[in-house]
Amino acid sequence: MERIPTVLVLATMDTKAEQVAYLQACLEAAHVDTLLMDVGIMGKSPLSVDVSQDEVARAAGYDLADVQNLRHEGKAGGIMVAGATLRAQDLYREGRIDAIIGLGGSVGTDIGSAVMRSFPIGFPKVMISTLASHDVRPFVGTKDILMLPTICDLSGINRILQKVLKNGALAVAGMAKQGPQESDTLKPLAFIGTLGTTEPCALKVKETLEAKGMEVIIFHTTGIGGQAMEEMVRQGEAEIVVEISLQELVGNLFGGDYDAGPDRVSAALQKGIPTLLVPGCTDIIVSGPLLTTEKHFPNRQYHAHNAAITAVRTNHKETEIVARALAKLCNEAKGPRAIAVPLGGLSGFDRPGGPLYDPEAPKIMAEILKKDLDAQTALHVSPHHINDPEFGALLVGIVQAWMKGSKNK
């Protein structure tokens, strides 16, 4: 007999029991089983659950009464996240769940999405939330969580919620029935970080690596993309890393929108993974709408990329800071690494006739790197623009030399 998949349902049952009951009915109508986990803090669940709030609290090392007596929703929520994550992971390791769905307002979304972020990419995750039409980066993080907005409040059951909850149930049921998504390839992995303004260069490298038998994953370096890449690097996923856009490093140094944190770029270098760095997109600081950007970065050179994104030209002092940061990262590295500097321009905006062209900045970058880099870091300086075929060929040559060296070992 074919096994029926099981979906773990997470919610604060004291306030969302009515919606959970409807969601459970939809899931069962879609021919999947359910396990209910109560992550509520204060009230009791009117529904029969499989994992109680007491069990969740105990898993985190607390009695529920102690959690309730904290009288601080943030601290209490953190404890319930820890306990719910441990219990959910137990169920996952035991092979008892095939997908996870949560529903909630601010507290339920915070707890449910935190639990989901502990699961690997590919494991089905759906979060039905009153906050799903807001900025969801804090909830999604670096994982593949499907965020479904409720449109209206999670209060009672009405014609809108019936549609939303049913759609959420059908989505997660379909994914659960599909089963684990195993990769059909065992090819070695290469990671590339880029933005649209350096994409021609990235595609040149991608095509060559794929022709050499590698699987290439490109990450968009908008903050969360770089974080996801670093996380997968630390998990041992990549054999070669090519960073063609270092905008996230700029974002962290100077307060741009594409900030991936202070450890960006360090993962591959510290693990000894062959890493090629290109100061692509370090010619700009990515910010928000033009009017907002003018307040945050006054008296600068701007390019309004669209209504939501403005590029601010980095000045020469900022270029020096970026160069020294790159040198420090490379000098502390443990494996093969190289930096390639295109003197013809660092992005699609930074070229003759472009909106933010500055021919001196790449020269400043190269000079500081020459002075500050240790002997173990190869520095390549090219007269070409970052998106010129000749510069792409340079990068390909560097990577091919590493690949040839690894085969000869």
Buried (B, 14 or more C-beta within 10 A) or exposed (E): EEEEBBBBBBBBBBBBBBBBBBBBBBBBEBEBBBBBBBBBBEBEBEBEBBBBBBBBBBBBEBEBEEBBEBEEEEEBBBBBBBBBBBBBBEBBEEEEBBBBBBBBBEBBBBBBBBBBBBBEEEBBBBBBBBBBEEEBEEBBBBBBBBBBBBEEEBBEEEEEBEEBBBBBBBBBBEBBBEEEEEEEEEBBBBBBBBBEBBBBBBBBBBEBBEEBEBBBBBBBBBBBBBBBBBBBBBEEEBBBBBBBBBBBBBBBBBEBBBBBEEBBBBBBBBBEBBBBBBBBBBBBBBBBEBEEBBEBBEEBBBBBBEEEBBBBBBBEEBBBBBBBBBBEBBBEBEBBBBBBBBBBBBBBBBBEEBBBBBEEBBBBBBBBBEEBBEEEBBBBBBEBBBBBEEBBBBBBEBBEBBBEEEEEE
